[in-house]
Amino acid sequence: MKKIIVTAMFVLATGLLSAQTTVSDVLDTIEQNNTTLKALRQTAEAEKLENKTDIYLPDPEIGFNYLWGSLSGIDNRHDISATQSFDIATIAGMKSRVAKEQNKLVEWQYKADRMNILLEAKMYCLDMVYYNALFSELSIRLNHAKTIQASLKNRLDSGDANILEYNNAQMNLATVMGEMSRVETERSAILSQLTRLNGGQQLSFDVNQFAAIDLPLDFNDWYLQAEAKNPVLSYVKQEVELSQKELALNKASWLPNFSAGYMSETVTGQKYKGLTVGMSVPLWSNKNKVKQAKSAKLAAESREYDAKQQFYSQLEILYNRTIGLRDVAANYRTTLSASNNTELLKKALEAGEISMLDYILEIGLYYNVVNQALQAELDYQKAFAELSAVEL
């Protein structure tokens, strides 16, 4: 029975993960192979190129006119022209800066999507650690149940035990085997989920210890760091910066744009050639654009304020929940190490002081505490994973 105690404490201890495979290794592999992330990366690059399409000069315009004379004896006329329209340098620079801000927005969106996918993968990894640990514990219980069942069989054959006790030992063994089958099914399902996130490539993950958690002592100090790293907050902040530059661009768009080029004209006995200059004044095309840009700027500022408030409140709730779950897990570990009657129960059963049914009921209490302790550790780990998602 000492093996059960040692294994339970080994499983529940928050030590380092196996050196062979860690959660970080799995996340790195998934980041490389995840098909959704690859599609998002390609989409982001396409959007970046699209944002740059309007910052260059419009295409030059080349014209050719051939005019027939209406009277006989008059030669035909033909004209050739080539013109290029362009914005003033101020507007051209503003368009370029707006495109850069739009590309930053695209990148922050990608980082937010990446964080969500890796957080999902990490949650599955933690589930896998939990089920691996539970399976390891159940393996010890299975060996113990087999030993008890064999002992009762020998006692039954020698007339030292009755059929009811033997049947109870049989049911105890069947219970453990059924639980192991259930856990194995859950492990297989989680591995399938990790394989899905890994682009269909199989993963091997047999870690059965949870990693140590370095929970920050002061929430407000830690929050400032989390706020700076959070891609969602960076996205809404970037929206404000983009809206400011778009507002400036729309204000400047009331300035005229110009065109310049070359033109030649040939008529009877004469040929003209020279420069051509034009100017376009935006009297109607920019109507309400400045108002719309101001409204968009106010909306972006409101979204940023709301996002910060929501993020702070959610993280504060998660932080307090994580602390509570940490204490629950610690209390279970203390209880398991200080209050364990498994060895005494074994001796009492062998001495015939208690029945097999009493033994199953008593040892079941201990097994239940071990299971709850593992569940508490899993809840604690998942709460911290969600709390620290910005670190992924």
N, C-alpha and C positions, 0 to 999 in steps of 0.2 A: 504493500500500500504506500510505502515511501515514494515509489516511482510516480504515483499519481500526484502526490503533493509537490514533488520537485518539478514535474512537467507543468502543472497548473501555474506555479510561480514563474517558471521559465517562459511560458506563453504570455503571461500578463505583464512581465517586466518590460519597461519601455527602453530596451536596448537598441543597439544598431541592427540594421537589417543584414541579411546574409550578404557576404562579400561577393558572392557569385552573381546575384541579381538583386537590384534594388528598384524601388518605385521610380526613382529618377531615371534609371536605365530604360525602364519601360516607356516612360513619358518621352524620352529622347527618341526612342525608336518609333513611337507613334507619330511624333512630330515630323519625322522624316518620311514616313510611309502613308500618312493619312491622306486619302484621296480628296476629302472635303477641303483640307488645308491647301492642297495643291491647286484645286479649282479656285479657291478664294484668292490665292496668290496670283494666279494668272488673270483673274478678273480684276484684281487691284492694279496690275500692271497695265491692263487694257484701259482702265478708267484714267490712270495717270496720263497715258498717251492722248486720250480723248480730251483731257483738260488742257493739253498744250496745243490743240489743233487751231484755236482761235487767236493765238498770240502772235502769229506771223502776219506778214503783209498779205493782202489779198492778191489774187492772181493778176498779172498784167493783162491789159486789154489791147488787142491788135485789131485794127479795122481796115477794110478796103472798100472803096466806093468806085463803081464804074457807071458813068452817066452818059446816056446818048443824047446828042444834040437834036433839037426838034426841027431845025432848018437844014436844008442841003448845003453842003460846003463848009459846015461847022464841024470841027473835030470833036470827038468824044472827050469827056473829062474823066480823069480818074484820080482818086485820093488814097493815100496810105497814112495810117496813124498808129502810134503805139503809145499807150498811156499807163501809168502806174499810180494808183491811189494809195495814200498812207495817212496814218494818224500822226498827230504831233508827238514828240518824244515823251511827253508827260503821260499821255494815255497809253502809249505802247509799253512804258515801264509798269504802269498800273496793271495792265492785262497780264503781264508776266508774273507780277507778284501775286495776283489773284490765283493764277494757275498753280503757283507753288503752294499757296495755302490750301487749295483744293486737294492737292496731292498729299499734303500732310493729313488732311481729313480722311482720305482713303486709307492711308497707312494706319491711322488709329483705329479705324473700323476693322481692319484686318487683325490688329493685335487684340481687339475685344473678342472677335470670333475665335481666334486662337486660344485665348484664355478660357473661354467656355468649353471648347473641345478638350483641352488638356485637363480642365477640372472634372469633366465627365469621366475621362480616362482614370484620373486619380481616384475618384470615388469607387470605380470598379476595382482598382488595385487594392484599396482598403478592404472592400468586400472580400477580395480573394485572400488577403492576409487573414481575415477573420475566419473564413471557412477552412483555410489551411490549418490554422491553430486549433479550431474545433475538431477537425478530422484527426489531427495528431492526438488530441485528448481522447477522442472516441476510440482510437486504436488501442490505447492503454486500457480503457474500460472494457473493450472487447476481449482482450487477453485475460483480464481479470474475471470477466463473466464466464469465459470458457473454463478457467481454472475452477471456479465455484461450481459450475455445472458438472464438470468431470468428478469433482470431489463428492458432490451429492449423488452422482451415479454410483460411485464405489460404495458409499454409505448405504444407498438403497439396496444394492446387491448383497451387502453384508447384513442387512436387516437393521442398520443403525439409524435409518431415516425413512420417512414415509413418502408415498407417491405425491402428496400435496406439496411437500417441500421441493421435491425434484421438479415438479411442474412449474413452480414459482421460479426456480433457477432457469428453466427452459424459457419462460416468458421474459425473464430479465435479459437473457442472451438475445432473444429475438428483438427486443426493444432496442438494444444497442445496435444490432445489425441493421434494423430498419432506419435508425437515425443516421447511420453512416451512409446508407444508400441515398437518403435525402440530401445530405451534405455534399456527396459526390455529384449529384444531379445539379445542385446549385453551383458548385465549382465549374462544372462543364458549361453551364449557361453563361457564367461570368467570363470564362475564357473565350467563349464565342463572341461576346460583346467586345472584348479587347482585340480579338482578331478582326472584327468589323472595323474598329477604329484604327487598326494597324494596316488598313488597306487590303485586308483579306489574307495577310501573311500570319502564320501561326506564331504564337508567343508561348514561352515556357516561363511560368512564374510560380515557384513553390515556396516563397517566403512565408514564414509563420510567426514572425515577430513584428510588432509595430515599432516604428521609428520613434526615437525620443523627440519630444516636442519642447521647443523653447518658447513658451508663451510669454509675450511682453508683459512687464509688470505694470506699466502705466499706459492706459488706453489712449489718452490724448496725445502723448508723445509719439506713440506708434501710429496713430491715425494720420498725423502729418506726413509720415513717410508713405503710408498706404495711399493717401490722397494723391501724392505726386506720381505714384506708379500706376494708378488705376487708368486703364485705357478708355473707359467710358467717360470718366470725368475729363480726361485729356481731349476726348472727342468733342464734348459740348463746349469746352473752353476754346478749342480750335474753331468751332462754328462761330463763336463770337468774333474772333480775330478775322475770320473770313468775311463775316457780314460787315465789319468795319471797312475792310478794303473794297468790298463790292459797293458799299455806299459811296466811298470816295470816287470809285470808278464811274458810277452812274452820275455823280455830280459833274465830273469832268467830261462826260460824254456829250454835254451840251456844247462843247467847243467844236468848231468846224473841223472837217478833215479835208485834205487837199489831194490833188492829183497833178501830175506833171508828165510830159512826154514829148514826142516828136511827131510832126505831121508834114506831109508833102502833098502838093496839089499841082496837077498838070492840066493845062488847057491849051487852046490853039496858040502856038507861038510863045507861050509863057509857062514857066515852071516856078512854083513857090514852095519853099520849105522853111521850117523853123520850129520853135518850141511852142508847146501848148500847156497852159496852166488852168486848173479848175479848182473850185471850192464848193463843198457841200455843207449846207447849214442845217442841222437837225432840228427843224421847227416842230415836227409832229411825231417822229418815230420814237422819241424818248419820253413821250407823255406818261406821267405816273410812275416812271421807273425809279425816280428818287424817293417818292412816297413809299413805293413797294420795298425799296432797300432799307428805308428807315424802319418800316414795320417788321421786316425780317430781322433786323438787328435787335429790336426790342424782344422779339420772340426768342431769339438765340440766347439773349441775356437771361430771360425768364427760365428757359430750359436749363441753363447752367446753374442758376440758383436752386432750382428744384432738384436737380441731380445731386448737388452737394448736400442738400438737406436730407434727401432720401438715403444717400450713401452713408452719411454720418450716423443716422438713426439705425439703419440696418446693421452696420458694423458694431455699433454699441450693443445692440440686442444680441448679435452673434458672439461678441466678446464675453458678455455676462453669461450667456448660455454655455460657452466653452469652459469658463471657469467652474460653473456648477457641475458640468459633466466630468471635468478633471477631478473634482473632489469626490464625486460618486465612484469613479474608477479607483481612486486611491483608497477609499474606504473598503471597497471589495477586496483589494489586494491585502490590506491589513487584516481583514476578517479571515481570509483564507490562510494566512500565515499563523494567526494566533488561535483560531478556533477550528480545529480539525480533529474529528473523532474516528477517522477511517481505520486507523490501526487498531484502536480499541474495539471497533465493530467487528473487525476480522477475527480478532482473538476470541471475542464473545461468541461468534458464530461457530468457530472451530471447537470451542469448549462446550457447545450445546446450551449456552446460557440464554441465547435468543434464537427465535425461529428464523427461517429463511425470509419469510414475509416481513418480519420486523427489520431484518437486515436491509432488505430492498428499500423499505420506507426510509430508514435512517440514512443510508448511503445516497438515496435519491435527493435528500435535502442538500447534501454536499455537492452533488453533481449540478443541482439547480443553481447553487451559488456560483459555481465555476462558470456555468453558461451565462448567467446574468453579468458576471464580471467581464467576460469576453464581450458581451453586447455593450456594456458600459464603455469599455475601451474603444470599441468601434464607433460608438456615438461621439465620443470625445475626439477621436481622430478625424471623423468626417466634419464635425463642427469647426475644428481648426483648419481643415483643408479649405472649407468655404470662406472662413475668415481671412486666410492668407492666400487667396486665389491670385491676388495681384503679383505674387512672387513667382508664379509659374512662367 
